[in-house]
């Protein structure tokens, strides 16, 4: 039996969750989630599942914890989901029940699923006996960039091992208070940002809609850690240079962590210059939870995601699938991982599950290099960020970071497009800062910082980059 949340039985009066002015202690969370867990245990069927309408609310946290206590797999659903994706998820996961915040309006795609409103009331004399560590805990659907979203089945041991490995890497303890404004339908906000503190005995303060002012207020009143995505840190970088209160709040944090996409080096440097803080980056995905991180007591090197976490094995392989033994900071390979952090399967997709593994290693599709000391630097996705131009393999991320050092570039994405001479030519999609710099000026800038063959051959100007709910740039939406 694997106990996911030991503090529910030991820290009854300590604060657990706070969303705005609503909060629960560990004792209150144990009672309300325990009472709901006992009701969920009575659901009919051999292996029922429950959907969770994942609004940024304490009810979402209670619903998820209750499902985990009951041993019932939970399927978090993005409240902004489109009709087609919702129809697919409901059909694929077949939830017996949808748990929702009272008053939340559910779309017609959930009309066939019985609803139960989650309240913050109830008592539980005891908690259900938890299942073994291989039992499914969560089914989280991928973004579906290459087809219908796949349901990633995460076992209990993946959650436990990841959180314990992060506790080791970040020196994360029950004394920490985490603040964030992340959505609760995905790994970052739900597992790391909500379940993580509850496993370790700390507390989480969710600010609802992210704003620098809200984050600063929490860090100034006891919060010790912040989790965010690059778009959030970009806003912080823009404002911290002219806001002394924000600078003081960030300066006082024990740890600032960025994830879900690469944080531009330029934003790293701006925040460090204003606060003295160096942001910690980590690397993971839905199927693997967390794979690597910069350690709290290690070198916080901008542009890297650190070292493999405790228990995680990581290697780079070439196009033939052979391991790359050279750690020179230049040789690009695909990341493969194995360890207790991995998912079990794609729901109802044995073909996709089998295809995702290579000799027992999970094929991430992410391309990286390793520095001589083992630090990992992600250069992009194999499908969209690896550009083969003039006989070279070039990572888009390196060029993006170089372009962001130009004062006339506010945001940028780099892609490749077919070229009869080069194979692929490098295209920069630029959101300018002020008067747009010329194509020649940007090409010369990259050639000077990197090498001439990495300069963009085409520059296209945009008012904004297309992004998903996690702040990732949707490069497939960029085309000439």
JODARA-V292544 format. One line per field, one symbol per residue. ss: DSSP state (~ for helix, > for strand, _ for the rest). phi: phi as a letter, one per 30 degrees, with the letter a starting at -180 (. if undefined). Layout:
# JODARA-V292544
ss=???
phi=???
This chain:
# JODARA-V292544
ss=_____~~~~_____>>>>>__>>>>~~~~~~~~~~~~~~~________>>>>>____~~~~~~~~~~~~~__>>>>>_____~~~~~~~~~~~___>>>>>______~~~____>>>>_________________>>>>>>_________>>>>>~~~~~~~~~~~~~~~______>>>>______~~~~~~~~~~~~~~__>>>>_____~~~~~~~~_____>>>>_~~~~~~~~~~~___~~~~~~~~___>>>>______~~~~~~~~~~~____>>>>>>___>>>>>_____________>>____>>>>>_____>_________>>>>>>______>>___~~~~~~_>>__>>>>>>>>>>_____>>>>>>____>>>>__>>>>~~~~~~~~~____>>>>>>>>>>>___>>>>>>>>>>______~~~~~~~~~~~__~~~___>>>>_____>_____>_~~~___
phi=.cddbeddcbbdcddcbbbiccbbdddddddddddddddddcddjdbdbbdbddddbdddddddddddddiceccdbddcddddddedddddchddaccbdeiddcdddcddcdcbdcccbkbbdacdddddddddcbbcdddidckeecdddcddddddddddddeddchdbdddccbabddccbeddddddbdeeddcjdbbccciddaeddddddddbjdcbbcaceddddddddcddcbeddedddddddacbcaiaddeeddeddddddbidcdccbbaaedbhccbadddccdcceibcicedejccbbcbdddiddccdccibdcbddbbaldddddadeibdddddddcbhicdddiccabbdedjecbdckdedbccccbhiccbdddddddddddddccdbabcbcbebdccjbcdcccccdciddddeddddddddddcbedcddcbbbcbdaddbcdciddcdddcad
